[in-house]
Amino acid sequence: MSDAPEVKATSNGISPPNFHLPLPDGPDIITANIQKLTELTPNPRHRFIFKALIKHLHQFINETSLTTDEWMAAIDFLTRTGQKCTPLRQETILLSDVLGVSALVDALNNPVAGGATENSDAADVGFGESIASEGKGDYMYVEGRILTTDGKPIPNAVIDTWETDDHGFYDTQYASRSHPDCRGRLRSDDDGKFGYRAVVPVAYPTPRDGPVGELLLLLGRHNMRPNHIHMMIEAPGFHKLVTAFYPEGCDYLRSDCVFGVKKSLVVKLKDVVDDEEARKRGFPQGGSFKLLQYDIVLLTEDQSAIIRAGVGKRYSKL
């Protein structure tokens, strides 16, 4: 009995190009051929992106005289990076983060302030309620307003917020996780105000048990992120803002391993040493707490598009 497959192997249906390509007998011909083939890309944006990618990738290989062993090591690294990913861990995004790519893309697309992650299963919390269960860290109260660029309040804006506990772990990093913790979803009131109880964030390391951890050691860089609390704000007609606030004084503020800190996002926490005020704000043990106050301005979709277009034009000339 034959082991041959019943169905023949087939192409993707695209015919050979109708122009001449010389056989790739040298480095320059290889680059020229792939660039000429890339001109066939139907979508103009895709064509532009891949022409630029191939150009700079080939320049990098020529500039560094990359060896076969080095290239195979890079392929192995990227393969292991993909294999390390799970539904709760994204090693590929972490690689983008530590190389500054995520921060650069965000800076170009969100020139005012930004960041990136998600808060998919956060529980709804009311005004003044807590996103963290008791014992997750030192008390902190977060309050402010959601405003337009001309200072008008934005009511009913959806505010997602999340942070680590005092051990430096997000709730999703615990194998025993049974419900969301140190994360929540609330809304601004009619005056644009919001307020909620949280815990003082702490600095924490990015995972070091994967390929990206190995890369940071190879580069002689630490794997620490400064303490911060995330916020994502959405309102109809306004550009979604994903950002984070970094309390001043952290040793890792200027060397954040994922380059996420902007000057405008560094905040001062006020010390409130008032047992009555702490209990009034809902902290069960009373005592003292930290107070983070910050007004957040949202751009309309049109305002955001104008700024992004201006930034894109400026950097396209570099």
N, C-alpha and C positions, 0 to 999 in steps of 0.2 A: 504494500500500500504506500502511495506517495505521501510525503510530508509537505508537499507544496501547498501554499494557501489557495483557497478557492477564488479569491478576489485578487486581481492584479494591482500592483502598486501604481498609483496615478499621481500626476502633477497637480499643482494648485490651479491649473487652468490658464495660467498666464504664458503667452508665447515668448520666445526669445526676442530680444530687442531688434529693431529694424535698422540699427546703426552698427558700425564696425567697432569692435573692441580689440585692441592688441593683446596678445598673450602676456600675462603678468610676469615678465622675466626680470623685473627689478622693482624696488620699493616705490619709486615715483609712479610707475605704471599701475601698481596696485591701488594707490590712492586716487589716481586720475580715473581709473575704471569705476571704482565704487562711487565716486562723486558723479560721474556721468550717468550711472544707473540710478542714482538717487533722484536725478532730474525727472524720472518717470513717475515719481510719487504723485498721485492725483490731488491730494489735499495740499493747498499752498502752505498752510501752517506746519503740517507734518514735514513737508519737503524742506522748509526753512530750518526746522529744528534738527532734522537728521543730517543735513548738509553741514550745519555748524558743529554738531556732535562728532561726526566723522572727521572733519577738518582738525578739530582740537585734539581728538583722541590719537589720530595719526601723528600730529605734531608732537604730542607727549611721548609717544613711542620712539620717534626719531631723536627727540631732544635727550632722552634718558638712555638711549641705546639699550632698551629693555632686552634682557636675555630670555631664552626659552624657559629656563628654570624659574625666573622671576614671574613670567606671565602665567605659568602653570600654578605657581604659588598663589597668584592673585585669583585665578579661576577657582582653586580649591577654597580660598577664603570666602569668595562670594557664594560658592555652593554651600558651605557650612553656615554662612549667615542666613541663607534661605531656610535651611533645614532646622535652624534654631527657632524659627518663628512658630508661634502657637496662636490660638484665638485670643489669648490674653497677653502675649509678648510679641512685639514686633522688632526683631533684631535689625531688619533692613532699615526701618525708620530711625533706629538708634544710630546706625552707621551714617545715615544722612545727617543726623543731628550733630555727631561729634566731628564731622568734616565741615561743619558750618553751612551745609547746603540748605537744610531746613530753614535756618535763620535768614539766609540770603533770599530764598524764595519768598519767605514771609515779609521781609523788609521791602521787597519790590511790590508785593501785592497788597500789603497793609502798611503803608508808609507812616501812619500815625502811631499805631501800636498794634501788637499782635502776638501770636503764639499758636500752638497747635496741640490738640489731643482731643479726648472725648469724655463724655459724662453720661453714657447711654442709659443706665438704669438707676439714676439718682431718684431718691424719694422726694416728694413734694413737702416743703416746709413752709409754715406760715411766717409772717413778719415777726422777727425777734426770736424765732425758734432755733434749735440747734441742728447742725449738720453732723455733729460728732456725738457718739455715745459717751457717757461719763467715764473718766479715767483714761481718755485717749491723749491727754496732753494738758498743758497750762491753758487757762481760759483766755480767749480772745473774742472781742466783739467787733464785727465788721459792719460799717454803715456808710451811706452816701446817697447820692442821687444819680439818676440816669437823665441826661440832658441832651438837647439839640445843640448845634454849634452856636446858636444865638441865645442859649441859656434857658430855653423853655423846657419844662419837665416832660418826660416821656412816660406816660402811665402804662401799666400792665406789660412792661417789658419782661421777657422771660430771662431769668438769671440762673445759669448753671454754675456751680462752684464745687471745687474738690481740692483736697490736699492730703499730705501724708499724716500719719499719727506721730507721736513723739519718739517712736523707734525708727522713723524714716521709711516706713512702708506704706504704700497705698493699700486699700482694702483688697484690691484684686490680687495682691501678691500673697495673700494668706490662703493656704490650702483649705482651711476650715471656714472660709467665708460663707455666711448664710444669708447676708443681707447687705445692702449698701451702707457704708460708714465713712465718715469724714468726707461726705459729698452730699449735695442736695440741690433742689430746684425751687426757686421762689419767684415772686413777681414784684415789680415796683408798684407803689400805691398811686393814688390819683395825683399826688404831688411829685411823682418820680422818685420818691424815697424808697430805700431798701435797708434792711438790717437783719443780721442773723448772728447766732453764736457759733463759734468755731474753736479751734485750738491753735496755739502759736506754732507755726510750721518750723521744721528743723531741716538743716542741710542733710542730703542723703546721697548715696552712691548710685550710679547707674549700674546695671548688672555687669559683673566682671567674669562670669563663668562661660562667656561665649566668645565668638570671634572678635567682636568689637572691644571687649575687655582686653583681649590679647593685643589688639591694635594700639590701644592707648598705652599699654606697657611698652610696646615696641617704640612708640613715639616719645616716651618719657613724660606722659601727661597723666594728671590725676583724673579720676572718674567721678568727681563730686559735682553736685548741683547745689547752688545756694538755696537757703530756705525760701519758700514762696507758696502762695495760694493762688489757684487758678480761678478764672472767671470767664464765662462765655455769655454774651448778652445778645438777644435777638428781639427785634420789634418790627412789625410790618412797615415797609417803606424805608427801612434803615439797613445799612450794611452790617452783617453779623460781625461782632468783635469777639475774638478769642485772645485772651491775654492772661497775664499773671502779675502779681505784686510781690516785690522782694523787700523785706524789712532791711533797713540799713544796718551795717555793722558786721555782716557775715564775711568771713575770710575768703569765701569763694565767689564774691560778687563780680570781681573783675576777670575771673578765669573760669567762669561757668563752662563746664565741659561741652555744653551744647549751644553756647553763645546766645542764650535767650534773654539776657538782661539788657534793658535799655534804661538810660538815665531817668526818663520820665516815669518809669515803673518802680523806681526805688522809693520806698515809703518809710516814714517814721512811725513807730508804734508808741502811743502814749501810755504811760503807766497810770492806772487808776487804782489808787489804794483807798478803797471805800467799800466796806462790807455791805452797807445798806444799798449802795448803787449796784454792786455786783448781784445781790439777791433780787433787786428790782428788775434787772435785765435778764433774770432767769437762771443764773449760775447756782446750782444746788448747794455747793459748799461755801458760797459767799467769798469773802476775802478780797483779793485784788484781781485785776485782769488787765490785759493789754487792749488798747482801742486803736483800730485801723479805720481812718476816715478818708474817703476818697470819692470825688464826684467823677462820673464817667460820661464822656461826651461821645455820642454816636453820630457818624456821618450818614447822610442819606445815600441811597444807591448812586444817585447822580453825582454827588460830591465825591464819593469814593472813586468812581470811574474817572473823573477829571484828574484827581491826584495820581491815580495809578498810571494814567496815560502820560502825565508829565514826568513821572519818575522813569517810566520805560523809555521815553524819548531821550532823557538825559543820559541814562546809562548805555543806550544803544550807540552813542557817539564815542564811548570810551574805547 
